Amino acid sequence: MQNKQRGMTTFSIVFLIGGIAVAAFLVMKMLPPYIEYFSIKKVLAAMAKQEDLNNMTPPEIRNAYDRRASIDNIKEVEGKDLQISKEGGNTVVSAEYSVKIPLVANISAVIDFSESTAK
């Protein structure tokens, strides 16, 4: 009687390691834009908690954002990129932007982000 061999073949090990390497590469490329998005989200949430946000003019709001963004090292969205509007008597500050991440040769990933103080 012959016993069937069990376990992984060399091909399956190479395939598994290749899959893990591709996944790790994608995570390393896409993680920095998400970290920056969460920083922007934190800054807008802090601005939403400001009591005097409704009394501030758009240039004051943009300056306040720029000061907070410089502390958190935010480069993707500047104060001039913010959309400022009034909704129901409340000031709403929002940021919408896209990030294009080059992956390999002419292949890129595009991620669209949107955040607002109205949430």
C-alpha positions in Angstrom: 0.0 0.0 0.0 1.3 3.4 -0.9 0.7 6.4 1.3 -0.3 9.6 -0.3 2.0 12.4 0.4 0.6 15.4 2.2 1.8 19.0 2.4 2.5 21.9 0.2 4.4 21.6 -3.1 7.1 24.0 -4.0 4.8 25.7 -6.5 2.1 26.3 -3.9 4.7 27.7 -1.5 6.0 30.1 -4.2 2.5 31.1 -5.1 1.6 31.7 -1.5 4.7 33.8 -0.8 4.0 35.8 -4.1 0.4 36.5 -2.9 1.6 37.7 0.5 4.3 39.9 -1.2 1.7 41.5 -3.5 -0.7 42.1 -0.6 2.1 43.7 1.5 3.2 45.9 -1.4 -0.4 47.2 -1.9 -0.7 47.9 1.9 2.6 49.8 2.0 1.6 51.9 -1.0 -2.0 52.7 0.1 -1.4 53.1 3.9 0.0 56.7 3.8 -3.0 58.3 2.0 -5.3 56.7 4.6 -3.2 57.9 7.5 -3.4 61.4 6.0 -7.2 61.0 5.5 -7.6 60.1 9.2 -5.5 63.2 10.2 -7.8 65.4 8.0 -10.8 63.8 9.6 -9.4 64.5 13.1 -8.8 68.1 12.3 -12.3 68.6 10.8 -13.8 66.9 13.9 -11.9 69.2 16.2 -13.0 72.2 14.2 -16.7 71.0 14.4 -16.4 71.1 18.2 -15.2 74.7 18.2 -18.0 76.9 19.7 -17.1 79.9 17.6 -17.0 78.1 14.2 -20.4 79.6 13.2 -19.1 83.1 13.9 -15.8 82.7 11.9 -15.4 84.1 8.4 -14.2 81.7 5.6 -10.6 83.2 5.7 -10.5 82.7 9.5 -11.7 79.1 9.0 -9.1 78.4 6.4 -6.3 79.9 8.6 -7.5 77.8 11.5 -7.4 74.7 9.4 -4.0 75.5 8.0 -2.6 75.9 11.5 -4.0 72.6 12.6 -2.9 70.9 9.4 0.7 72.1 9.8 0.8 70.5 13.2 -0.5 67.2 11.9 1.8 67.4 8.8 -1.1 67.3 6.3 0.0 68.1 2.8 -2.9 66.8 0.6 -5.6 69.4 1.6 -4.8 73.0 2.3 -7.1 75.7 3.6 -7.8 77.0 0.1 -9.1 73.6 -0.9 -11.9 73.5 1.8 -15.5 74.0 0.8 -17.3 76.2 3.4 -21.1 76.5 3.4 -24.0 77.3 5.8 -26.6 74.6 6.4 -29.4 75.3 8.8 -27.5 78.2 10.4 -24.5 76.0 11.0 -21.2 76.4 9.2 -20.1 73.2 7.4 -16.5 72.7 6.4 -15.8 69.9 4.0 -12.9 68.5 2.0 -13.1 66.3 -1.1 -10.0 65.1 -2.8 -8.5 62.2 -4.8 -5.1 60.6 -4.4 -3.5 58.8 -7.4 -1.0 56.2 -6.3 1.4 54.8 -8.9 1.8 51.0 -8.5 3.7 49.4 -11.3 4.6 50.9 -14.7 1.5 52.6 -16.0 -0.9 51.0 -13.4 -2.2 53.3 -10.7 -4.8 53.2 -7.9 -7.1 56.2 -7.4 -8.7 56.7 -4.0 -11.4 59.4 -3.5 -11.8 60.8 0.0 -14.6 63.0 1.4 -15.0 64.4 4.9 -17.1 67.1 6.5 -17.9 68.7 9.8 -21.6 68.0 9.3 -21.4 64.3 10.2 
